[in-house]
């Protein structure tokens, strides 16, 4: 190899290295910036997911608390008067209702329906007092036989 060829090779090599550096520097900067961007986004998304899950759990807890508070209020209303429970039991187990029993049933049904229909998180309310006829009062179907009713999982 002659001196001119060596000079050309050195010039070509130095030009190649210069262009390589010119290209590698922006690529390195882009890689570093991309990596940092990915890490920041991943951290942000993780925090958003955790916060969203926390809010969802809080909403579920609030809904469950509201439902149980409503049930507690109804339980207190029904258990406050033993005569009322006795009258309701008599109404539920009667084969034919008297005028008095019909009024009791209407009053109780209206009271339950207001509680059920006024709250979107309550679909229906069942009132069950152990009785020989195994009957219960529902806001959706009135007085029914528990054994023949489609929803009996609550009993177990």
Buried (B, 14 or more C-beta within 10 A) or exposed (E): EEEEEEEEEEEEEEEEEEEEEEEEEEEEEEEEEEEEEEEEEEEEEEEEEEEEEEEEEEEEEEEEEEEEEBEEEBEEBBEEEEEBBEBBBBBBBBEEBEEEBEEBBEEBBEBBBEBBEEEEEBEEBBBBBEEEEBBBBBBEEEBBEBEEBEBEEEEE
